[in-house]
Amino acid sequence: MRRKVLVILSVLLIGTSIGFVAIQNSDTFFEVKRSIDLFGTVYKDVIDNYVDPVSPQQFMRTGIDAMLASLDPYTVYMDKGNSGEIDMLTTGKYGGIGVSIGTANGKVIITGVFDGYSAQRQGLRIGDQILKIDSSDVSKMKLNDISNMVRGEPGSQVTLTIKREGEEKPFTVVLVRTEVRLKSVSYYGIADSSIGFIKLDQFSRGSDQEVRDALTDLMARTKLKGLILDLRNNPGGLLESAVNIAELFVPKGSVIVMTKGRNPSSDKKYVSDQDPIAPNIPMAVLVNGNSASASEIVTGALQDLDRAVIVGTTTFGKGLVQTILPLGYDAELKITTAKYYTPSGRCIQKINYERRRDGENAILPDSLRKEFRTLDGRGVYEAGGITPDSIVASEKYSDYVLQLMRGGYFFNFATNFRSKHDSIPSGFTAGKEVLNEFRDFIEKNNFTYSSRLAQMMGEAHNLASSSHYDPSIDKDIIAIADKIRADERGLFEKHSKEISELLSTEIIGRFGGDTAQTKAALRYDRQAKVAESLLENFPVYDRILGLSH
């Protein structure tokens, strides 16, 4: 029986085929047959004899999920209901209205509106609350179910009931679903220093062409002194796209990635077969702990080939390849079949799931990580993700600001601000007037900040009282607590710079969309500024890469 299959890299996908791994010996064959017989007997006996009715479908699903959970998080059973995200990555498109949806404080909120699609043309905004989809109340639905209701066949209609900040009554809008193409490059542009910047959010079908088009446009505008490729928070995608993107920068004939597994058909070597369009432009790649799989393929190739300086924090460490096998009945099995290796030969997979199953330490200590060499002889290491050449931590927000962020105050204020203003000036920054509005907003919405220190003083007060300590001790505790609260009342002013930056970025996004918001955020981006400075300083750039002229 011939079966079409799909191989995916880490969380994401590549088109290929794989043969069935033959059972190696009669002992293994006997154990497999015995186990299947036992499993089938237990399954049938429970369905027939358990005291309460048991759903055959759910009971089987529970058994499959439990088996696969003992392997790794990426080997999973998928039915028709939960394979949509993979379908979108492999096709690069879906039928929808051009929005992203999230939840906040129990409300279903539009968190993104894509340019050129029905939602934007009909005037929907970030921050709009969805009350109903057609006649269905969405307040108690799961987010995945809501997304599936919004999507549908191109040409079909969907009616949304919307509640908008600043408007008394909800309103309905009829939207026509169209073919929505996943956009991978959310922003590209040129800094004043003639440094190009491309932000790549995922590796889906067509991502490589988007990067090529963005790069071609940047090179046509000016003679680039350098290029920053931003892969931060990029979870990965199609291996084919990762290879094609790396090919834009590395010499023809360069090994980009290798895969190896138990099955010999999993052993592949991906080599650049085209001339790069930007072979000599100095490059920096931005990464962080959420840069995974295909992002690490590109990063690892550019690092091992000494083609770019890697800036940021250590990547996720996802070096596993999955294959999607069709099972029939609209079900599929996504199973780990191989590991991938960067050009130097290292596997950057952080967690060893085989060791974890045996109860051993699943993360290799740094002292045992094997060293590999880049093309020009720099030392790089296996396991644990990819360590940047220049380690630069991201912005560290104060606990006060983090509590504002987690409470959705910046998002909600920007929505409120947009409802009161038709436009903002070019180069908008949240100044004193907007900061005062924001302070009033958080007070009206009952924001109260309580630091961990204040909480500990409260606990100390209760303990001192209940344990009958000398009253003077409790008096001192209360005095210290009062000083802490007095200090906390000044935290808004103390952290006004952070607050202004976040407000500016969020508000600009309300008026200009994701592209404008990303561009605005770069004004305050520490990692991007470090990368830009490295590209402007050729001696330092060459020294990091071990290059000599």
C-alpha positions as CSV (number, residue, x, y, z in Angstrom):
1,M,0.0,0.0,0.0
2,R,1.5,3.3,-1.1
3,R,0.9,6.3,1.2
4,K,1.5,10.0,0.6
5,V,3.2,11.6,3.6
6,L,4.4,15.0,4.6
7,V,7.6,15.6,6.6
8,I,7.7,18.5,8.9
9,L,10.7,20.2,10.6
10,S,10.3,20.7,14.3
11,V,6.9,22.3,14.6
12,L,6.6,22.8,10.9
13,L,6.7,21.3,7.5
14,I,8.5,20.1,4.4
15,G,7.2,18.1,1.4
16,T,8.8,14.7,1.0
17,S,8.1,11.1,1.1
18,I,9.1,8.3,3.5
19,G,9.0,4.6,3.3
20,F,7.6,2.4,6.0
21,V,10.3,1.4,8.5
22,A,10.4,-2.4,8.4
23,I,10.3,-4.3,11.6
24,Q,13.8,-5.5,12.1
25,N,13.5,-8.9,13.7
26,S,11.0,-11.6,14.6
27,D,11.2,-10.8,18.4
28,T,10.1,-7.2,17.7
29,F,7.4,-8.4,15.3
30,F,6.0,-10.7,18.0
31,E,6.0,-7.9,20.6
32,V,4.2,-5.6,18.3
33,K,1.6,-8.2,17.4
34,R,1.1,-9.2,21.0
35,S,0.7,-5.6,22.1
36,I,-1.8,-4.8,19.4
37,D,-3.9,-7.9,20.4
38,L,-3.8,-6.9,24.1
39,F,-4.7,-3.3,23.3
40,G,-7.6,-4.3,21.1
41,T,-8.9,-6.8,23.6
42,V,-8.8,-4.2,26.5
43,Y,-10.5,-1.6,24.3
44,K,-13.3,-3.9,23.2
45,D,-13.9,-5.3,26.7
46,V,-14.2,-1.8,28.3
47,I,-16.5,-0.6,25.6
48,D,-18.7,-3.7,26.0
49,N,-18.6,-4.2,29.8
50,Y,-17.8,-0.9,31.7
51,V,-20.5,0.1,34.2
52,D,-21.1,3.4,32.4
53,P,-21.4,4.1,28.7
54,V,-18.0,4.9,27.1
55,S,-17.6,6.8,23.9
56,P,-15.6,4.5,21.5
57,Q,-14.1,7.5,19.7
58,Q,-13.1,9.4,22.8
59,F,-11.7,6.3,24.6
60,M,-9.5,5.4,21.6
61,R,-8.3,9.1,21.4
62,T,-7.4,9.0,25.0
63,G,-5.3,5.8,24.5
64,I,-3.5,7.2,21.5
65,D,-2.8,10.5,23.1
66,A,-1.4,8.8,26.2
67,M,0.9,6.5,24.1
68,L,2.3,9.4,22.1
69,A,2.8,11.6,25.1
70,S,5.4,9.2,26.3
71,L,7.6,10.0,23.3
72,D,7.9,13.8,22.7
73,P,5.6,16.8,22.5
74,Y,5.8,16.9,18.7
75,T,4.5,13.3,18.0
76,V,0.8,13.8,18.0
77,Y,-2.5,12.4,16.6
78,M,-4.5,14.9,14.5
79,D,-8.0,14.6,13.3
80,K,-9.7,16.9,10.8
81,G,-10.5,19.4,13.5
82,N,-6.9,20.2,14.6
83,S,-4.9,20.0,11.4
84,G,-6.0,23.4,10.0
85,E,-2.8,25.2,11.1
86,I,-0.6,22.8,9.3
87,D,-2.8,23.0,6.2
88,M,-2.4,26.8,6.2
89,L,1.4,26.5,6.4
90,T,1.6,24.0,3.6
91,T,-0.7,26.0,1.3
92,G,0.1,29.5,2.5
93,K,-3.5,30.5,2.4
94,Y,-7.0,30.0,3.8
95,G,-10.5,31.4,3.3
96,G,-11.3,34.2,5.7
97,I,-12.0,37.9,6.3
98,G,-8.4,39.0,7.2
99,V,-8.3,39.3,11.0
100,S,-6.6,37.7,13.9
101,I,-8.6,37.1,17.1
102,G,-7.7,36.8,20.8
103,T,-9.3,36.9,24.2
104,A,-9.0,39.5,27.0
105,N,-10.9,39.6,30.2
106,G,-13.4,37.1,28.9
107,K,-14.0,39.1,25.7
108,V,-13.3,38.0,22.1
109,I,-11.2,40.8,20.6
110,I,-9.9,41.5,17.2
111,T,-6.2,41.7,17.7
112,G,-5.1,42.3,14.1
113,V,-6.6,43.5,10.8
114,F,-4.8,42.6,7.6
115,D,-4.4,45.0,4.8
116,G,-6.6,44.6,1.7
117,Y,-9.1,42.1,3.0
118,S,-12.8,42.3,3.8
119,A,-12.5,43.2,7.5
120,Q,-10.3,46.2,6.7
121,R,-12.5,47.3,3.8
122,Q,-15.6,47.2,6.1
123,G,-13.9,49.3,8.7
124,L,-13.2,46.8,11.5
125,R,-10.5,47.8,14.0
126,I,-8.1,46.3,16.4
127,G,-9.8,46.2,19.8
128,D,-13.3,45.6,18.4
129,Q,-15.2,43.1,20.5
130,I,-17.0,40.2,18.6
131,L,-20.3,39.4,20.3
132,K,-21.8,37.0,17.7
133,I,-20.8,35.2,14.5
134,D,-23.9,34.9,12.4
135,S,-26.5,34.0,15.1
136,S,-24.0,32.3,17.5
137,D,-23.0,34.0,20.8
138,V,-19.2,33.5,21.1
139,S,-18.8,34.5,24.7
140,K,-18.4,30.9,25.9
141,M,-16.8,29.4,22.9
142,K,-13.2,28.2,22.6
143,L,-10.9,30.4,20.6
144,N,-10.1,27.7,18.1
145,D,-13.8,27.1,17.4
146,I,-14.4,30.9,16.9
147,S,-11.5,31.0,14.4
148,N,-13.0,28.1,12.5
149,M,-16.4,29.8,12.4
150,V,-14.8,33.0,10.9
151,R,-13.0,31.0,8.3
152,G,-14.7,29.3,5.4
153,E,-15.0,28.9,1.7
154,P,-13.9,32.0,-0.4
155,G,-17.0,33.8,-1.7
156,S,-19.2,32.8,1.3
157,Q,-20.5,35.4,3.7
158,V,-20.3,35.8,7.5
159,T,-22.1,38.3,9.7
160,L,-20.3,39.6,12.8
161,T,-22.0,41.5,15.6
162,I,-19.4,44.1,16.9
163,K,-19.2,46.2,20.1
164,R,-16.8,49.1,19.7
165,E,-15.3,51.4,22.3
166,G,-17.0,54.8,22.1
167,E,-20.2,53.6,20.4
168,E,-23.4,53.0,22.5
169,K,-24.9,50.2,20.5
170,P,-23.4,47.1,18.9
171,F,-23.6,46.9,15.1
172,T,-23.5,44.2,12.5
173,V,-21.3,43.9,9.5
174,V,-21.6,41.4,6.6
175,L,-18.2,40.3,5.4
176,V,-17.3,38.2,2.3
177,R,-14.6,35.6,2.8
178,T,-11.8,35.7,0.4
179,E,-8.6,33.8,-0.1
180,V,-6.2,35.1,2.6
181,R,-2.6,34.6,2.0
182,L,-0.4,34.2,5.0
183,K,2.0,37.1,5.2
184,S,5.4,36.1,6.6
185,V,7.3,39.4,6.2
186,S,5.5,41.8,8.6
187,Y,7.9,44.7,8.0
188,Y,10.9,45.7,6.0
189,G,12.6,49.1,5.6
190,I,15.8,51.0,5.7
191,A,17.3,52.9,8.7
192,D,19.0,56.3,8.3
193,S,22.4,54.5,8.4
194,S,21.5,52.6,5.1
195,I,21.0,49.4,7.1
196,G,18.2,47.2,5.8
197,F,15.8,45.5,8.1
198,I,13.5,42.5,7.4
199,K,11.2,41.0,10.0
200,L,10.2,37.4,9.2
201,D,7.4,36.0,11.4
202,Q,7.1,32.4,10.0
203,F,8.3,30.0,7.3
204,S,5.1,29.2,5.3
205,R,4.5,28.6,1.6
206,G,5.8,31.7,-0.2
207,S,7.9,33.1,2.7
208,D,11.1,32.8,0.7
209,Q,9.6,34.8,-2.2
210,E,8.5,37.5,0.3
211,V,12.0,37.8,1.6
212,R,13.4,37.8,-1.9
213,D,11.0,40.6,-2.9
214,A,11.7,42.6,0.2
215,L,15.5,42.3,-0.2
216,T,15.3,43.1,-3.9
217,D,13.3,46.3,-3.1
218,L,15.7,47.4,-0.4
219,M,18.7,46.9,-2.7
220,A,17.0,48.9,-5.4
221,R,16.3,51.8,-3.0
222,T,19.9,52.3,-1.8
223,K,23.3,50.7,-1.6
224,L,22.8,48.7,1.7
225,K,25.7,48.9,4.2
226,G,24.2,46.0,6.0
227,L,21.1,43.9,6.6
228,I,19.3,42.8,9.8
229,L,17.1,39.7,9.5
230,D,14.8,39.5,12.5
231,L,13.8,36.0,13.5
232,R,12.8,36.7,17.0
233,N,9.6,34.9,18.1
234,N,9.6,33.1,14.8
235,P,8.5,29.5,15.7
236,G,9.6,28.0,12.4
237,G,7.9,26.6,9.3
238,L,8.6,24.9,6.0
239,L,12.1,23.5,5.7
240,E,11.9,24.3,1.9
241,S,11.4,28.0,2.7
242,A,14.2,28.0,5.2
243,V,16.6,26.5,2.7
244,N,15.5,28.9,0.0
245,I,16.0,31.9,2.3
246,A,19.4,30.8,3.3
247,E,20.3,30.5,-0.4
248,L,19.7,34.2,-0.9
249,F,22.9,34.9,1.2
250,V,25.3,31.9,1.0
251,P,27.6,30.8,-1.8
252,K,26.3,28.3,-4.3
253,G,27.2,24.8,-3.3
254,S,27.0,25.5,0.4
255,V,25.5,22.8,2.7
256,I,22.6,24.5,4.5
257,V,21.2,21.6,6.6
258,M,21.3,17.8,6.9
259,T,18.7,15.4,8.3
260,K,19.4,12.0,9.8
261,G,17.1,9.3,11.2
262,R,16.7,5.5,11.7
263,N,15.2,5.2,8.3
264,P,17.9,5.7,5.6
265,S,15.3,7.6,3.5
266,S,15.3,10.3,6.2
267,D,19.0,11.0,5.6
268,K,19.2,14.1,3.3
269,K,21.6,16.9,2.6
270,Y,20.2,20.3,1.4
271,V,22.8,22.2,-0.6
272,S,22.4,25.7,-2.2
273,D,21.9,25.2,-5.9
274,Q,21.7,28.9,-6.9
275,D,23.8,32.0,-6.8
276,P,22.9,34.3,-3.9
277,I,21.4,37.7,-4.7
278,A,23.1,39.3,-1.7
279,P,26.4,37.5,-1.3
280,N,28.5,40.3,0.2
281,I,26.1,42.5,2.3
282,P,27.2,42.3,6.0
283,M,24.4,40.6,7.9
284,A,23.1,40.3,11.5
285,V,20.4,37.9,12.6
286,L,18.2,38.7,15.6
287,V,17.1,35.7,17.6
288,N,15.7,34.9,21.1
289,G,14.3,31.9,23.1
290,N,11.2,31.7,20.8
291,S,13.2,31.4,17.6
292,A,12.7,27.7,16.8
293,S,13.0,25.0,14.1
294,A,13.3,26.6,10.6
295,S,14.5,29.8,12.3
296,E,17.3,27.8,13.8
297,I,18.0,26.2,10.4
298,V,18.7,29.6,8.8
299,T,20.5,31.0,11.9
300,G,22.7,27.9,12.2
301,A,23.6,27.9,8.5
302,L,24.5,31.6,8.5
303,Q,26.5,31.2,11.7
304,D,28.3,28.0,10.6
305,L,29.2,29.5,7.2
306,D,30.4,32.7,8.9
307,R,27.9,34.7,6.8
308,A,26.2,36.7,9.6
309,V,26.7,37.9,13.2
310,I,24.0,36.4,15.4
311,V,22.6,38.8,18.0
312,G,20.2,38.3,20.9
313,T,19.6,35.4,23.2
314,T,20.0,31.6,22.9
315,T,17.4,30.1,20.6
316,F,14.8,27.5,21.5
317,G,16.7,24.3,20.7
318,K,14.4,22.4,18.4
319,G,16.3,20.1,16.1
320,L,13.7,17.4,15.4
321,V,12.0,16.6,12.1
322,Q,8.5,15.3,12.0
323,T,6.6,13.4,9.3
324,I,2.9,13.5,8.7
325,L,1.4,10.1,7.9
326,P,-2.2,9.8,6.8
327,L,-4.2,7.3,8.8
328,G,-7.5,7.3,7.0
329,Y,-10.9,8.6,8.4
330,D,-9.6,12.2,8.1
331,A,-6.9,11.5,10.7
332,E,-3.1,11.9,10.5
333,L,-0.1,11.0,12.7
334,K,2.6,13.6,13.1
335,I,5.7,11.6,14.2
336,T,9.3,12.5,14.9
337,T,11.4,10.7,12.3
338,A,14.8,12.5,12.2
339,K,17.1,15.1,13.6
340,Y,18.6,18.0,11.6
341,Y,22.2,19.1,11.6
342,T,23.7,22.4,10.8
343,P,26.6,22.7,8.2
344,S,29.2,22.1,10.9
345,G,27.6,18.8,11.8
346,R,26.0,19.8,15.1
347,C,22.5,19.0,16.3
348,I,21.1,21.9,18.3
349,Q,18.2,19.9,19.9
350,K,18.1,20.9,23.6
351,I,16.0,18.1,25.2
352,N,16.9,14.5,24.7
353,Y,13.5,12.7,25.0
354,E,15.0,9.3,25.0
355,R,17.0,10.1,28.1
356,R,13.9,11.6,29.7
357,R,12.0,8.4,29.2
358,D,14.7,6.5,31.0
359,G,14.5,8.9,33.9
360,E,17.9,10.5,33.2
361,N,18.9,14.2,32.8
362,A,17.4,15.2,29.4
363,I,19.4,18.3,29.0
364,L,23.1,18.0,28.3
365,P,25.3,20.0,30.7
366,D,27.4,22.7,29.1
367,S,30.6,20.9,30.1
368,L,29.6,17.9,28.0
369,R,28.5,19.7,24.9
370,K,30.7,18.8,21.9
371,E,32.5,21.7,20.1
372,F,32.2,22.0,16.3
373,R,33.9,24.5,14.0
374,T,32.5,27.1,11.6
375,L,33.9,27.5,8.1
376,D,36.6,29.9,9.3
377,G,37.3,27.9,12.5
378,R,35.2,29.5,15.2
379,G,34.0,27.3,18.0
380,V,30.3,26.5,18.1
381,Y,28.5,23.9,20.3
382,E,25.9,21.2,19.9
383,A,22.6,20.9,21.9
384,G,20.9,23.7,23.8
385,G,19.9,25.8,20.8
386,I,22.1,28.3,19.0
387,T,24.2,30.7,21.2
388,P,24.5,34.1,19.6
389,D,27.8,35.6,18.7
390,S,26.8,38.8,20.6
391,I,24.5,38.0,23.5
392,V,22.2,41.0,24.1
393,A,19.2,40.7,26.5
394,S,15.9,42.1,25.4
395,E,14.3,45.1,27.2
396,K,13.6,44.4,30.9
397,Y,10.4,46.0,32.0
398,S,9.8,46.9,35.6
399,D,7.3,44.9,37.6
400,Y,5.0,47.9,37.6
401,V,4.9,48.1,33.8
402,L,4.6,44.3,33.5
403,Q,1.5,44.4,35.6
404,L,0.0,47.1,33.4
405,M,0.9,45.0,30.3
406,R,-0.6,41.8,31.8
407,G,-3.8,43.6,32.7
408,G,-4.3,44.7,29.1
409,Y,-4.2,48.4,30.0
410,F,-1.9,49.5,27.1
411,F,-4.1,47.6,24.6
412,N,-7.4,48.9,26.0
413,F,-6.2,52.5,26.3
414,A,-5.0,52.4,22.7
415,T,-8.5,51.2,21.6
416,N,-10.1,53.9,23.6
417,F,-7.7,56.5,22.2
418,R,-8.5,55.4,18.6
419,S,-12.2,55.9,19.3
420,K,-11.6,59.5,20.2
421,H,-9.1,60.5,17.4
422,D,-9.3,60.3,13.7
423,S,-5.6,60.6,13.2
424,I,-2.2,61.2,14.8
425,P,0.7,63.3,13.6
426,S,3.7,61.8,11.9
427,G,6.4,60.7,14.3
428,F,3.8,60.5,17.1
429,T,5.1,60.0,20.7
430,A,3.0,59.6,23.8
431,G,3.9,62.9,25.6
432,K,2.8,64.4,28.9
433,E,-0.8,64.9,27.8
434,V,-1.3,61.3,26.7
435,L,0.5,60.0,29.8
436,N,-1.9,62.0,32.0
437,E,-4.8,60.5,30.0
438,F,-3.4,57.1,30.6
439,R,-2.9,57.6,34.3
440,D,-6.6,58.7,34.6
441,F,-7.6,55.7,32.5
442,I,-5.9,53.1,34.7
443,E,-7.2,54.8,37.8
444,K,-10.8,54.7,36.5
445,N,-10.3,51.1,35.6
446,N,-9.2,50.3,39.2
447,F,-5.6,49.4,38.5
448,T,-3.8,48.8,41.8
449,Y,-0.2,47.9,42.0
450,S,1.1,45.7,44.8
451,S,4.7,44.7,44.8
452,R,6.0,41.5,46.1
453,L,7.8,43.5,48.8
454,A,4.5,45.1,50.0
455,Q,2.8,41.7,50.1
456,M,5.7,40.3,52.2
457,M,5.3,43.2,54.6
458,G,1.6,42.4,54.9
459,E,2.4,38.8,55.6
460,A,5.0,39.9,58.2
461,H,2.4,42.1,59.9
462,N,-0.1,39.3,60.1
463,L,2.6,36.9,61.5
464,A,3.8,39.4,64.0
465,S,0.3,40.0,65.2
466,S,-0.7,36.4,65.4
467,S,2.5,35.3,67.1
468,H,2.3,38.0,69.8
469,Y,5.7,39.6,69.1
470,D,6.6,42.8,70.9
471,P,4.1,45.5,69.6
472,S,7.1,47.7,68.7
473,I,8.1,45.2,66.1
474,D,4.7,45.3,64.5
475,K,4.8,49.0,64.6
476,D,8.1,49.1,62.7
477,I,6.7,46.7,60.1
478,I,3.7,49.0,59.6
479,A,6.0,52.0,59.2
480,I,8.1,50.2,56.6
481,A,4.9,49.1,54.8
482,D,3.7,52.7,54.7
483,K,7.1,53.8,53.2
484,I,6.8,51.1,50.5
485,R,3.3,52.3,49.6
486,A,4.4,55.9,49.5
487,D,7.2,54.9,47.2
488,E,4.9,52.9,45.0
489,R,2.7,56.0,44.5
490,G,5.5,57.5,42.5
491,L,6.1,54.5,40.3
492,F,4.1,56.0,37.4
493,E,6.5,58.9,37.1
494,K,9.5,56.7,37.8
495,H,8.7,54.5,34.8
496,S,7.1,57.1,32.6
497,K,9.7,56.5,29.8
498,E,8.8,52.8,29.6
499,I,5.1,53.7,29.7
500,S,5.5,56.3,26.9
501,E,7.4,53.9,24.6
502,L,4.8,51.2,25.0
503,L,1.9,53.6,24.6
504,S,3.5,55.2,21.5
505,T,3.9,51.8,19.8
506,E,0.4,50.5,20.6
507,I,-1.3,53.7,19.5
508,I,0.7,54.0,16.3
509,G,-0.4,50.4,15.5
510,R,-4.1,51.4,15.9
511,F,-3.8,54.0,13.2
512,G,-1.2,52.4,10.9
513,G,-1.6,48.6,11.4
514,D,1.1,46.0,12.2
515,T,3.6,47.4,9.8
516,A,3.6,50.8,11.4
517,Q,3.6,49.3,14.9
518,T,6.7,47.2,14.1
519,K,8.5,50.2,12.6
520,A,7.6,52.3,15.7
521,A,8.9,49.5,18.1
522,L,12.3,49.6,16.4
523,R,12.9,53.1,17.8
524,Y,13.2,51.5,21.3
525,D,14.6,48.1,20.3
526,R,17.9,47.5,22.2
527,Q,18.8,44.3,20.3
528,A,18.2,45.9,16.9
529,K,20.3,48.9,17.8
530,V,23.2,46.7,18.8
531,A,22.9,44.8,15.6
532,E,22.9,48.0,13.6
533,S,26.0,49.3,15.4
534,L,27.9,46.1,14.7
535,L,27.1,46.4,11.0
536,E,28.3,50.0,11.0
537,N,31.6,49.0,12.6
538,F,33.3,46.7,10.1
539,P,36.5,45.9,12.2
540,V,34.3,44.6,15.1
541,Y,32.0,42.8,12.7
542,D,35.0,41.1,11.0
543,R,36.6,40.3,14.3
544,I,33.5,38.5,15.6
545,L,33.3,36.4,12.4
546,G,37.0,35.7,12.5
547,L,37.4,37.3,9.0
548,S,40.6,38.7,7.7
549,H,41.2,40.9,4.6
